[in-house]
Amino acid sequence: MNMIRGACGNFLLYWWKKVKRNPIKTIVIVYLAGWYYWFLPDSLFHDPYSVVVESRDGYLLGAKIAEDGQWRFPEVDSVPEKYKHCVLTFEDQYFYQHPGINPVSIVNALFDNMKSGRVVRGGSTITQQVVRLARKGQERSYGEKFIEMIWATRMEFRYTKDEILRMYASHAPFGGNVVGIEMASWRYFGVAPHQLSWAEAATLAVLPNAPSLIYPGKNQDKLRVKRNKLLSRLKTNDLIDEMTYQLAISEPLPSKPFPLPDFSKHLVERVASQSDSPRFTSTIDYALQQRLSQITANFHSIYSQNEVHNMAILVVEVDTRNVIGYIGNTPTDNEHGKDVDIIPAPRSTGSVLKPLLFAEMLNEGMLLPDMLLPDIPTQISGFTPQNFNSTYDGAVPARDALSRSLNIPAVLSLQKYGVNSFYEDLRFYGQGFINKHPGHYGLSLILGGAESSLWDLCKVYANYASTLNYYSQNEQRYRRGEFQELSLSAEDQKDFGTISLQPTKVDAGSVYETFKAMQEVNRTAEDEAWKFYSSSRKISWKTGTSFGNRDAWAIGVSPDYVVGVWVGNANGEGRPQLTGVGYASPILFDVFNLLPVSQPFRRPETGMLLSEICTKSGFLAGPNCASELKWIPKRGEETEVCPYHHTITVDRNEEYRINTSCASPEEIKTIPWFTLPPVMEFYFKKRNAFYKILPPFREGCSQDESGIAFIYPRDKSIIYLTKDFYGNVQPMLAKVAHRNSDKTLFWYLNDTYLGETKHIHEMPIIGESGDYRLTVVDENGRERMLQLSLVNENQIDD
């Protein structure tokens, strides 16, 4: 250390004496040294790059041309070995020995040019050629050559040899608007640079020297001579053997340009609009993306025959939230919106939000999986929901209502849960397109009255699955940050937050029961036998169809993957028979067949309770219920005790109902009975053979119930009596359910007798505009009455 300090001191003392003797000379030297040091710009290249999107395993998915119209990929990380040997042999054999310029080459080029009377050789090293590329092809002169030499020697101080070689390979021209070895490799040979053969690498090595030779069908002989001459030198230098040489010179030259891989053009456009990096490593699985493209093309060729032209597929890894498959649209034409990326686009949700309401109600202790829900004709403030098949079950278990996607139970459930509450849940789930006031959507929110995107919907289902997975695998704990955005970037790292004993939103038991109900969804006719095979995939899935058959959805969930499919027309045109089950679900199952088989979701027993459940109603069992032990979500114990089981008094033969008004206490037998309200009973008993209506009262026994209920209209309804094609006012058809359909009913509008009905209790009602009282009386004197208002169109016209 003392020796170094002494040497530095002597050096400074020497220069101090020089400065004292000749300060001007010293200043000039220092100025020239500074000029030399700062002469080279901080950044050599400022060209815009193409946006390049790669799969997570390093394969090219697609690219978007640079802003200046050039196909210029970002600088390569490394130069392929074959191309490296070829370009050094052809351009600069002493690249690793010279300081940026090669004096021997310069002198030889000078003599050759003087001898020929024109420039025939440049004598430039690869470093000098990088300078020329950076200076954008300045006019070739001895002055420019001097500047190149200064820059070149300066570059050797700043960059390593490999960095300089990468710059050359990335910015060299390869004919037309092709710049750089990576794009040239894809353009002329259809492969990645590291896959080039010796002949292909040699062809690309000679091109920057004469890029015009690459035009397909032209100059083939000249290009072949240059390529083969280089291959001969490689053999002479023992870089390739004789057999490799002979095989290489026999390879044909490129005859036509190759298209870039185009499995994900919509993904490329999305990345180009959102990412600041020109080279984007995505989370996409290359092999899966290829197969998804094939599936999309196959189904498009079929569906387009019914004028259904667009579809989208999204595949998500549950644990990472990484998107591993992204098909934004079909390979259709401009007329049918081929450039529209459907995945982030808002579309009517149809029924795909129903499982979310099911899960929320389970979580809040407002529902049990097998609880009977009403499925009857319903009118709520002028809103009349209908089931898809326009039928009614009277009452249906909640899980069946979900798996069959019945609309009326879903609407009545939302009314019970609250539109505002469900709206806030959807906002928490990141449903950004559901952004109007809850009153704007009303109860139609659950039937497709709102819009969402395939991206946002898959995000919710992935977060649900992750909640259940983590709880089951990590000692019954939750993560506070479970609800995460999906990711397209392989560099994204998810932060799921701290560990908690309480769920962020929906508990594991509620998610499990929701997914269990979704496993029972009716599959397509072609896949009807799936449940009879032990190897069949346990997929929880839901379909949806929007009003007017404009959108067909299918979303499937396994512990490892979420797959979302949308089918329809980008312009919103509906088509007959376009449904989620018929059009979207076949694609869903084809996609799942490409994925590894997942184990079924594990029941989170510590997050659930074993409870006595009424076997007929699905409610918590009451004292009059036959019951069985079932697993339910933790808050399920807060739900209602079965309201449909009660005791009745009958005679010893259980043939008639009796009471103390007509029988002695010794004759009376008390038994439990399952009884639904009249309207629910009216439809339920048609579909459920086990259901027994109440026995009739024995003659002479007092009766304290009417057994009558209006199906339509509801109390205090406003009914508009409209005209038909001929201008005649059409009556309203009132409907009533009676517990005993054999009874005769007598109808009155105010005090006017309308008639009687038996078996089928329907009565046409017509009248002037005004308020009315509609009364129905059975033959035993029991009655039911409601208020209604009629609005007659004849009076409106007047």
MARKOL-608521 format. One line per field, with one value per residue (C-alpha): residue number from 0; chain; y, x, z. Coordinates in steps of 0.5 Angstrom, whole numbers, plus 2048, in hexadecimal, padded with zeros to 3 digits. Layout:
i: c(NUM,...)
ch: c(A,...)
y: c(Y,...)
x: c(X,...)
z: c(Z,...)
***
This chain:
i: c(0,1,2,3,4,5,6,7,8,9,10,11,12,13,14,15,16,17,18,19,20,21,22,23,24,25,26,27,28,29,30,31,32,33,34,35,36,37,38,39,40,41,42,43,44,45,46,47,48,49,50,51,52,53,54,55,56,57,58,59,60,61,62,63,64,65,66,67,68,69,70,71,72,73,74,75,76,77,78,79,80,81,82,83,84,85,86,87,88,89,90,91,92,93,94,95,96,97,98,99,100,101,102,103,104,105,106,107,108,109,110,111,112,113,114,115,116,117,118,119,120,121,122,123,124,125,126,127,128,129,130,131,132,133,134,135,136,137,138,139,140,141,142,143,144,145,146,147,148,149,150,151,152,153,154,155,156,157,158,159,160,161,162,163,164,165,166,167,168,169,170,171,172,173,174,175,176,177,178,179,180,181,182,183,184,185,186,187,188,189,190,191,192,193,194,195,196,197,198,199,200,201,202,203,204,205,206,207,208,209,210,211,212,213,214,215,216,217,218,219,220,221,222,223,224,225,226,227,228,229,230,231,232,233,234,235,236,237,238,239,240,241,242,243,244,245,246,247,248,249,250,251,252,253,254,255,256,257,258,259,260,261,262,263,264,265,266,267,268,269,270,271,272,273,274,275,276,277,278,279,280,281,282,283,284,285,286,287,288,289,290,291,292,293,294,295,296,297,298,299,300,301,302,303,304,305,306,307,308,309,310,311,312,313,314,315,316,317,318,319,320,321,322,323,324,325,326,327,328,329,330,331,332,333,334,335,336,337,338,339,340,341,342,343,344,345,346,347,348,349,350,351,352,353,354,355,356,357,358,359,360,361,362,363,364,365,366,367,368,369,370,371,372,373,374,375,376,377,378,379,380,381,382,383,384,385,386,387,388,389,390,391,392,393,394,395,396,397,398,399,400,401,402,403,404,405,406,407,408,409,410,411,412,413,414,415,416,417,418,419,420,421,422,423,424,425,426,427,428,429,430,431,432,433,434,435,436,437,438,439,440,441,442,443,444,445,446,447,448,449,450,451,452,453,454,455,456,457,458,459,460,461,462,463,464,465,466,467,468,469,470,471,472,473,474,475,476,477,478,479,480,481,482,483,484,485,486,487,488,489,490,491,492,493,494,495,496,497,498,499,500,501,502,503,504,505,506,507,508,509,510,511,512,513,514,515,516,517,518,519,520,521,522,523,524,525,526,527,528,529,530,531,532,533,534,535,536,537,538,539,540,541,542,543,544,545,546,547,548,549,550,551,552,553,554,555,556,557,558,559,560,561,562,563,564,565,566,567,568,569,570,571,572,573,574,575,576,577,578,579,580,581,582,583,584,585,586,587,588,589,590,591,592,593,594,595,596,597,598,599,600,601,602,603,604,605,606,607,608,609,610,611,612,613,614,615,616,617,618,619,620,621,622,623,624,625,626,627,628,629,630,631,632,633,634,635,636,637,638,639,640,641,642,643,644,645,646,647,648,649,650,651,652,653,654,655,656,657,658,659,660,661,662,663,664,665,666,667,668,669,670,671,672,673,674,675,676,677,678,679,680,681,682,683,684,685,686,687,688,689,690,691,692,693,694,695,696,697,698,699,700,701,702,703,704,705,706,707,708,709,710,711,712,713,714,715,716,717,718,719,720,721,722,723,724,725,726,727,728,729,730,731,732,733,734,735,736,737,738,739,740,741,742,743,744,745,746,747,748,749,750,751,752,753,754,755,756,757,758,759,760,761,762,763,764,765,766,767,768,769,770,771,772,773,774,775,776,777,778,779,780,781,782,783,784,785,786,787,788,789,790,791,792,793,794,795,796,797)
ch: c(A,A,A,A,A,A,A,A,A,A,A,A,A,A,A,A,A,A,A,A,A,A,A,A,A,A,A,A,A,A,A,A,A,A,A,A,A,A,A,A,A,A,A,A,A,A,A,A,A,A,A,A,A,A,A,A,A,A,A,A,A,A,A,A,A,A,A,A,A,A,A,A,A,A,A,A,A,A,A,A,A,A,A,A,A,A,A,A,A,A,A,A,A,A,A,A,A,A,A,A,A,A,A,A,A,A,A,A,A,A,A,A,A,A,A,A,A,A,A,A,A,A,A,A,A,A,A,A,A,A,A,A,A,A,A,A,A,A,A,A,A,A,A,A,A,A,A,A,A,A,A,A,A,A,A,A,A,A,A,A,A,A,A,A,A,A,A,A,A,A,A,A,A,A,A,A,A,A,A,A,A,A,A,A,A,A,A,A,A,A,A,A,A,A,A,A,A,A,A,A,A,A,A,A,A,A,A,A,A,A,A,A,A,A,A,A,A,A,A,A,A,A,A,A,A,A,A,A,A,A,A,A,A,A,A,A,A,A,A,A,A,A,A,A,A,A,A,A,A,A,A,A,A,A,A,A,A,A,A,A,A,A,A,A,A,A,A,A,A,A,A,A,A,A,A,A,A,A,A,A,A,A,A,A,A,A,A,A,A,A,A,A,A,A,A,A,A,A,A,A,A,A,A,A,A,A,A,A,A,A,A,A,A,A,A,A,A,A,A,A,A,A,A,A,A,A,A,A,A,A,A,A,A,A,A,A,A,A,A,A,A,A,A,A,A,A,A,A,A,A,A,A,A,A,A,A,A,A,A,A,A,A,A,A,A,A,A,A,A,A,A,A,A,A,A,A,A,A,A,A,A,A,A,A,A,A,A,A,A,A,A,A,A,A,A,A,A,A,A,A,A,A,A,A,A,A,A,A,A,A,A,A,A,A,A,A,A,A,A,A,A,A,A,A,A,A,A,A,A,A,A,A,A,A,A,A,A,A,A,A,A,A,A,A,A,A,A,A,A,A,A,A,A,A,A,A,A,A,A,A,A,A,A,A,A,A,A,A,A,A,A,A,A,A,A,A,A,A,A,A,A,A,A,A,A,A,A,A,A,A,A,A,A,A,A,A,A,A,A,A,A,A,A,A,A,A,A,A,A,A,A,A,A,A,A,A,A,A,A,A,A,A,A,A,A,A,A,A,A,A,A,A,A,A,A,A,A,A,A,A,A,A,A,A,A,A,A,A,A,A,A,A,A,A,A,A,A,A,A,A,A,A,A,A,A,A,A,A,A,A,A,A,A,A,A,A,A,A,A,A,A,A,A,A,A,A,A,A,A,A,A,A,A,A,A,A,A,A,A,A,A,A,A,A,A,A,A,A,A,A,A,A,A,A,A,A,A,A,A,A,A,A,A,A,A,A,A,A,A,A,A,A,A,A,A,A,A,A,A,A,A,A,A,A,A,A,A,A,A,A,A,A,A,A,A,A,A,A,A,A,A,A,A,A,A,A,A,A,A,A,A,A,A,A,A,A,A,A,A,A,A,A,A,A,A,A,A,A,A,A,A,A,A,A,A,A,A,A,A,A,A,A,A,A,A,A,A,A,A,A,A,A,A,A,A,A,A,A,A,A,A,A,A,A,A,A,A,A,A,A,A,A,A,A,A,A,A,A,A,A,A,A,A,A,A,A,A,A,A,A,A,A,A,A,A,A,A,A,A,A,A,A,A,A,A,A,A,A,A,A,A,A,A,A,A,A,A,A,A,A,A,A,A,A,A,A,A,A,A,A,A,A,A,A,A,A,A,A)
y: c(800,805,803,805,80B,80D,80C,810,816,815,815,81B,81F,81D,820,826,828,827,82C,831,830,830,831,833,82C,829,82C,82A,822,822,825,820,81B,81D,81E,817,814,818,818,811,812,80F,80B,809,807,80A,806,804,7FD,7F8,7F5,7EE,7E9,7E3,7DD,7DB,7D6,7DB,7D9,7DF,7E0,7E6,7ED,7F4,7F8,7FE,805,807,801,7FC,7F5,7F7,7F2,7F5,7F3,7EC,7E9,7E5,7E3,7DC,7D8,7D6,7DD,7E0,7DC,7DD,7E5,7E5,7E1,7E5,7EC,7EC,7E7,7EB,7ED,7EB,7ED,7F5,7FB,7FD,7FE,7F9,7FD,7F8,7F7,7FF,7FF,7F9,7FD,803,800,7FC,802,807,801,800,808,807,804,7FD,7FB,7FF,7FB,7FC,7F8,7F6,7FB,800,7FD,7FE,806,806,803,808,80E,80C,80B,812,813,80F,813,813,818,814,80E,812,813,80C,80A,80F,80C,805,805,809,803,7FE,802,802,7FB,7F4,7F1,7EC,7F3,7F6,7EF,7EF,7F6,7F5,7EE,7F2,7F8,7F6,7F6,7F0,7F2,7F6,7F8,7F3,7F5,7F0,7E9,7E7,7EA,7E7,7E0,7E0,7E4,7E0,7D9,7D9,7D7,7DA,7DC,7D7,7D2,7D4,7CF,7D0,7D2,7D6,7DA,7DB,7DE,7E3,7E5,7E7,7EB,7F1,7F2,7F2,7F2,7F3,7EB,7E8,7EA,7E4,7E1,7E6,7E6,7DF,7DD,7E3,7E1,7DA,7DC,7E0,7DB,7D5,7D9,7DB,7D3,7D1,7D6,7D3,7CC,7CF,7D2,7CB,7CE,7C9,7C2,7C0,7BC,7C2,7C6,7C2,7C2,7C9,7CB,7C7,7CA,7CF,7D6,7DA,7DA,7DE,7E2,7DE,7E1,7E2,7DE,7E1,7DD,7E3,7E9,7EC,7EB,7EE,7F4,7F4,7F4,7F9,7FE,7FD,7FB,7FF,7FA,7F8,7F1,7EE,7E7,7E5,7DF,7DC,7D4,7D4,7CC,7CE,7D4,7D1,7CC,7D1,7D4,7CE,7CD,7D4,7D3,7CC,7CF,7D5,7D1,7CE,7D4,7D9,7D4,7D7,7DE,7DE,7E1,7E2,7DF,7E0,7DB,7DC,7D7,7D9,7D6,7D6,7D6,7DC,7DF,7DF,7DF,7D9,7D9,7DF,7DF,7E6,7E4,7DF,7DF,7E3,7E9,7F0,7F0,7EC,7F0,7EB,7F1,7F2,7EF,7EC,7EA,7F1,7F3,7F4,7EF,7ED,7E8,7E4,7DF,7DF,7E3,7DE,7DA,7E0,7E2,7DB,7DB,7E2,7DF,7D9,7DD,7E2,7DC,7DE,7D7,7D0,7CC,7C7,7CD,7CD,7D3,7D6,7D5,7D8,7DD,7E3,7EB,7F0,7F7,7F6,7F1,7EA,7E5,7DF,7D8,7D7,7D1,7D5,7D0,7D0,7CB,7CE,7CD,7CB,7C9,7CF,7CB,7C8,7CF,7D1,7CB,7CC,7D3,7D5,7DC,7DD,7DA,7DE,7E5,7E3,7E2,7E8,7EC,7E9,7EA,7F1,7F4,7F9,7F4,7F0,7F6,7F8,7F0,7F1,7F7,7F4,7EE,7F3,7F3,7FA,7FA,7FA,801,804,805,7FF,801,802,7FA,7F8,7F0,7EF,7F0,7E8,7E7,7EB,7F2,7F4,7F3,7F0,7ED,7E6,7E9,7EB,7E5,7E0,7E5,7E4,7DC,7DB,7DF,7DB,7D4,7D7,7D9,7D2,7CF,7D3,7D2,7CA,7CA,7CE,7CC,7D0,7D7,7DC,7E2,7E9,7EB,7E5,7E9,7EA,7ED,7E8,7E8,7E8,7EA,7E4,7E9,7EB,7E9,7E8,7EB,7E7,7EB,7E8,7E2,7E2,7DE,7E1,7E2,7E8,7E7,7E0,7DA,7D4,7D0,7D4,7D4,7CC,7CC,7D0,7CD,7C6,7C9,7CB,7C4,7C2,7C6,7C3,7C1,7C1,7BB,7B9,7B8,7B6,7AF,7B3,7B2,7AA,7AA,7AA,7AD,7B3,7BA,7BD,7C4,7C9,7CD,7D2,7D5,7DB,7DE,7E5,7E8,7E7,7E2,7E7,7E4,7DD,7DB,7D5,7D6,7D0,7CF,7C9,7CA,7CC,7CF,7D4,7D4,7D9,7D9,7DE,7DD,7E2,7E8,7EE,7F3,7F0,7EC,7E7,7E0,7DA,7D5,7D9,7D6,7D5,7CE,7CD,7D1,7D3,7CC,7C8,7CC,7CD,7C5,7C5,7CA,7C6,7BF,7C3,7C4,7C0,7BC,7BF,7BC,7BE,7C4,7C1,7C3,7C7,7C4,7C8,7CE,7CB,7C8,7C1,7C3,7BF,7C1,7C0,7BB,7BE,7C5,7C6,7CB,7CA,7C4,7C6,7C1,7BF,7BD,7B7,7B9,7B7,7B9,7BE,7C2,7C9,7D0,7D3,7D8,7D3,7D2,7D9,7D7,7D6,7D0,7CC,7D0,7CB,7C5,7C6,7C1,7C0,7BC,7B6,7B0,7A9,7A7,7AE,7AF,7B5,7BB,7BC,7C0,7C1,7C5,7BE,7B8,7B6,7B7,7AF,7AF,7B4,7B2,7B7,7B6,7BB,7BD,7C0,7C6,7CB,7D2,7D1,7D4,7D0,7CA,7CB,7CA,7C6,7C0,7BF,7BE,7BA,7B4,7B3,7BA,7B8,7BE,7BF,7BA,7BD,7BF,7BA,7BD,7C1,7C3,7CB,7CD,7D3,7D3,7D5,7D1,7D6,7DB,7DF,7DD,7E4,7E9,7EB,7F0,7F7,7F6,7FB,7F7,7FA,7F7,7F8,7F7,7F2,7F2,7F4,7F9,7F5,7F6,7EF,7ED,7EB,7E4,7E3,7DC,7D9,7D3,7CF,7CA,7C5,7C6,7C2,7C8,7CD,7D4,7DA,7E1,7E8,7EE,7F3,7F1,7EE,7E7,7E4,7DD,7D6,7D2,7CB,7C7,7CD,7D3,7D9,7DF,7E4,7EB,7F1,7F8,800,803,803,800,7F9,7F4,7ED,7E7,7E0,7DB,7D3,7CF,7CF,7D6,7D7,7DD,7E1,7E9,7EE,7F5,7F7,7FD,7FC,801,800,802,804,80A,80C,80D,811)
x: c(800,806,809,802,802,809,808,802,805,80B,806,803,809,80C,805,806,80D,80A,804,809,80E,808,801,7FE,800,7FE,7F7,7F6,7F8,7F3,7EE,7EF,7EF,7E8,7E5,7E7,7E4,7DE,7DD,7D9,7D2,7CF,7CA,7CC,7C5,7BE,7BA,7B3,7B2,7AD,7A9,7AB,7A7,7AA,7A7,7A9,7AE,7B1,7AD,7AB,7A4,7A3,7A6,7A3,7A7,7AB,7A8,7AD,7AA,7B1,7B1,7B6,7B6,7B9,7C0,7C2,7C5,7CA,7CC,7CB,7D2,7D1,7CF,7D5,7DA,7D7,7D7,7DE,7E1,7DD,7DE,7E4,7E8,7EC,7E6,7E9,7F0,7EF,7EE,7E8,7EC,7F0,7F6,7F8,7F1,7F0,7F7,7F5,7EE,7F2,7F7,7F1,7ED,7F2,7F4,7ED,7EB,7E5,7E3,7E3,7E5,7E3,7E8,7E3,7E3,7DC,7DD,7DE,7D8,7D4,7D6,7D3,7CD,7CC,7CE,7C8,7CD,7D0,7D3,7D9,7E0,7E7,7E4,7DE,7E3,7E7,7E1,7E0,7E7,7E6,7DF,7E2,7E8,7E4,7DE,7E4,7E5,7DD,7DB,7DD,7DE,7D8,7D4,7D6,7D5,7CE,7CD,7CF,7CB,7C5,7C5,7C8,7C3,7C1,7BD,7B6,7B4,7B7,7BC,7C0,7C2,7BC,7B7,7BB,7BB,7B3,7B2,7B6,7B7,7B1,7B5,7B8,7BF,7C2,7BF,7C2,7C6,7CD,7CB,7C5,7CA,7CF,7CA,7C8,7CF,7D0,7CA,7CC,7D1,7CC,7C5,7C2,7C4,7BF,7B9,7B5,7B6,7BB,7C3,7C3,7C9,7CD,7CB,7CC,7D3,7D4,7D1,7D5,7DC,7DB,7D9,7E0,7E4,7E0,7E2,7E9,7EA,7E7,7E1,7DD,7DF,7DE,7D7,7D4,7D7,7D4,7CD,7CE,7CF,7C9,7C4,7C0,7BF,7B9,7B4,7AF,7AE,7AB,7A5,7A7,7A3,79C,799,798,797,792,796,79C,797,796,79D,79F,79A,79B,7A3,7A9,7AD,7AE,7B0,7AB,7AB,7A4,7A1,79E,7A0,7A2,79F,799,798,799,794,78F,790,78E,788,786,787,783,77D,77D,77C,776,773,774,76E,769,76C,770,777,77A,77D,782,785,789,78D,790,794,791,796,79A,795,799,795,798,793,791,78D,789,785,784,788,782,782,782,77A,779,77E,784,789,784,787,781,784,784,77E,777,772,76B,76D,767,766,76E,76D,768,76E,770,76A,769,770,76E,768,76B,770,76B,767,761,761,763,765,75E,759,753,752,74C,74B,744,741,744,743,747,746,744,74A,748,74E,74D,751,754,74F,749,747,747,749,745,74B,752,758,75D,763,75E,75C,763,765,75F,760,759,757,751,755,75B,757,753,75A,75C,756,758,75F,75E,760,765,768,76A,76C,771,774,775,778,77D,77E,781,77B,77D,777,772,772,76B,767,764,75D,75F,760,75A,759,75B,762,762,75F,764,762,769,76F,776,77C,77F,785,781,77D,783,786,781,780,788,788,782,786,78C,789,786,78D,791,78C,78C,794,796,793,78D,78F,78E,792,78F,792,78E,78A,790,790,792,799,79C,7A3,7A7,7AB,7A5,7A6,79F,79F,799,79A,79A,797,790,78B,785,784,785,77E,77B,77D,77F,779,775,779,77A,772,772,777,773,76D,770,773,76B,76A,767,76C,76B,767,76E,771,76B,76E,774,772,772,779,77E,783,77E,781,77E,77D,779,776,770,76D,76A,765,764,75D,75C,761,767,76C,76D,772,775,77A,77D,781,786,78B,790,78D,787,785,780,77D,779,775,771,772,776,771,76B,767,763,762,75D,75F,765,766,76B,76A,769,76F,774,774,777,77D,77E,77E,783,787,787,789,790,791,794,78F,78E,78C,785,784,785,77F,782,77F,782,77E,778,773,76F,768,761,75D,756,756,750,751,759,758,75B,756,751,74D,749,74E,751,758,75F,766,769,76F,76D,771,773,76E,768,766,763,75E,757,754,74F,749,745,745,73F,73A,733,72E,72B,726,729,729,72D,727,724,726,722,722,71F,719,717,71A,71C,723,724,723,728,72F,734,73A,73F,73D,741,73D,73F,73C,736,739,740,73C,738,73E,742,73E,73E,745,746,742,744,740,739,734,731,72B,724,720,71B,714,712,719,71A,720,724,728,726,72B,72A,730,730,736,734,733,736,733,733,735,734,732,732,72C,72F,72C,72D,72F,727,727,723,725,728,726,72B,72B,72B,72D,72C,72F,72B,72D,728,727,720,71D,719,71B,716,719,717,719,717,710,70F,70F,714,713,715,71B,71D,724,727,726,727,722,722,721,71F,71D,71D,723,723,724,721,720,721,71E,71E,71A,71A,714,715,715,71C,71F,725,725,729,729,72B,72B,729,72B,727,72B,724,724,72B,72A,724)
z: c(800,802,7FB,7F7,7FB,7F9,7F2,7F2,7F5,7F0,7EB,7ED,7EE,7E7,7E4,7E9,7E6,7DF,7E0,7E3,7DD,7D8,7DA,7D3,7D1,7D7,7D6,7CF,7D1,7D7,7D2,7CD,7D2,7D5,7CE,7CC,7D2,7D1,7CA,7CA,7CC,7D2,7CE,7C7,7C4,7C5,7C0,7C2,7C3,7C1,7C7,7C8,7CC,7CE,7D2,7D9,7D6,7D1,7CB,7C6,7C7,7C2,7C1,7BF,7BA,7BC,7BC,7B6,7B2,7B3,7B6,7BB,7C1,7C7,7C8,7C9,7D0,7CC,7C5,7C3,7C2,7BB,7B9,7BD,7BA,7B3,7B4,7B7,7B1,7AC,7AF,7B4,7B6,7BA,7BE,7C5,7C4,7C1,7C5,7C1,7BA,7B6,7B3,7AF,7AC,7AB,7A7,7A3,7A1,7A0,79B,797,797,794,78F,78D,78D,791,797,797,79E,7A5,7A9,7AF,7B5,7B8,7BD,7B8,7B5,7BB,7BB,7B4,7B6,7BC,7B7,7B2,7AC,7AC,7A5,7A4,7A4,7A7,7AC,7AE,7AE,7B3,7B8,7B7,7BA,7C0,7C2,7C1,7C5,7CA,7CA,7CC,7D2,7D4,7D2,7D2,7CB,7CC,7CE,7C7,7C3,7C6,7C4,7BD,7BC,7BF,7BA,7B4,7AE,7AB,7A5,7A4,7AB,7AF,7B4,7B8,7B9,7BD,7B8,7B2,7B5,7B5,7AF,7AA,7AD,7B2,7B8,7BE,7BE,7C2,7BD,7B7,7B3,7B1,7AA,7AC,7B1,7AB,7A7,7AC,7AE,7A7,7A6,7AA,7A5,79F,7A1,79B,799,79D,799,798,791,78F,78F,792,78E,791,798,798,795,79B,7A0,79E,79E,7A5,7A6,7A3,7A7,7AD,7AB,7AA,7B1,7B4,7B6,7B3,7B0,7A9,7AA,7AD,7A7,7A2,7A5,7A6,79F,79D,7A1,79D,79D,7A0,79B,79E,7A5,7AB,7AF,7B6,7BB,7BC,7C2,7C6,7C2,7C7,7CD,7C9,7C8,7CF,7D1,7CC,7CF,7D7,7D7,7D7,7D5,7CE,7D0,7D4,7D7,7D8,7DD,7D7,7D6,7CF,7CD,7D0,7CC,7C6,7C8,7CA,7C3,7BF,7C4,7C2,7BB,7BB,7BE,7BA,7B4,7B7,7BB,7B5,7B1,7B6,7B5,7BC,7BA,7C1,7C7,7CC,7D1,7D8,7DC,7E3,7E8,7EE,7F3,7EF,7EC,7E6,7DF,7DB,7D5,7D2,7CB,7CA,7C4,7BE,7B7,7B4,7AF,7B0,7AF,7B5,7BA,7BA,7BD,7C3,7C9,7CD,7D3,7D6,7D3,7D7,7D5,7D8,7DE,7DD,7E3,7E5,7EB,7EE,7F2,7F5,7F8,7FA,7FE,801,804,806,809,80D,810,80B,807,808,802,802,804,800,7FC,7F9,7F2,7F0,7EC,7EE,7ED,7F1,7F0,7E8,7E7,7E5,7E5,7E1,7E1,7DB,7D9,7DC,7E1,7E9,7EE,7F3,7F8,7F6,7FB,7FA,7F7,7F2,7F0,7EF,7EB,7E7,7E7,7E8,7E8,7ED,7F3,7F1,7F1,7F7,7FB,7F9,7FB,802,802,7FF,7F9,7FC,800,7FA,7F6,7FB,7FB,7F4,7F4,7F9,7F4,7EF,7EB,7E8,7E3,7E8,7EA,7E9,7EF,7F2,7F1,7E9,7E9,7EE,7EF,7E7,7EA,7EB,7E4,7E0,7E1,7E2,7DE,7E0,7DC,7DB,7DE,7E5,7E5,7E5,7EA,7EF,7EE,7EF,7F5,7F8,7F6,7F9,800,800,7FE,803,809,808,807,80C,813,812,811,80C,808,809,802,7FF,7FA,7F4,7ED,7E8,7E5,7DE,7E0,7E2,7E6,7EB,7F2,7F6,7FD,800,807,80E,811,814,817,814,80C,808,806,805,809,807,809,804,7FF,7FF,7FF,7F9,7F5,7F7,7F5,7EE,7ED,7EC,7E6,7E0,7DB,7D3,7D0,7CD,7D4,7D8,7DA,7DE,7E5,7E4,7E3,7E9,7E5,7E3,7E5,7EB,7E8,7EB,7E6,7E4,7DD,7DC,7D6,7D5,7D3,7CC,7CB,7CA,7CF,7D1,7D7,7DA,7E0,7E3,7E9,7EC,7F2,7ED,7E7,7E5,7DE,7DB,7D4,7D1,7CA,7C6,7C1,7C3,7C0,7C5,7C0,7C3,7C0,7C1,7C5,7C7,7CF,7D4,7D4,7CD,7CA,7D0,7D4,7CE,7CE,7D5,7D6,7D0,7D3,7DA,7D6,7D4,7DC,7E1,7E5,7EC,7F2,7F5,7F9,801,805,80B,811,816,812,812,817,818,819,819,812,810,80B,807,808,808,80E,815,818,81D,822,81C,817,815,815,813,814,80F,80F,80E,80E,815,815,812,81A,819,814,815,818,813,812,80E,813,818,81C,81A,81E,81A,81B,81D,815,813,80E,811,815,81B,821,828,824,821,825,82C,82E,82E,826,825,822,822,81C,819,812,80C,809,804,803,7FE,7F8,7F9,7FA,7F4,7F0,7F5,7F5,7ED,7ED,7F4,7F5,7FC,7FE,801,802,809,80A,809,810,812,811,816,819,819,814,816,80F,808,804,7FE,7FC,7F6,7F0,7EC,7ED,7F4,7F9,7F7,7F0,7EA,7E4,7DD,7D8,7D1,7CA,7C5,7BE,7BD,7C2,7C7,7CE,7D1,7D8,7DE,7DF,7E7,7EA,7F1,7F4,7F9,7FD,7FB,7F3,7F3,7F7,7F3,7F4,7F3,7F0,7F2,7EF,7F4,7F5,7EE,7ED,7E8,7E8,7EB,7E9,7EB,7EA,7E7,7EA,7E5,7E4,7DE,7E1,7DD,7DF,7DF,7E2,7E9,7F0,7F1,7F7,7F4,7F8,7F8,7FC,7FC,7FE,805,806,806,802,800,7FE,7FB,7F8,7F1,7EC,7E5,7E0,7D9,7D3,7D0,7D5,7D4,7CD,7CF)
***
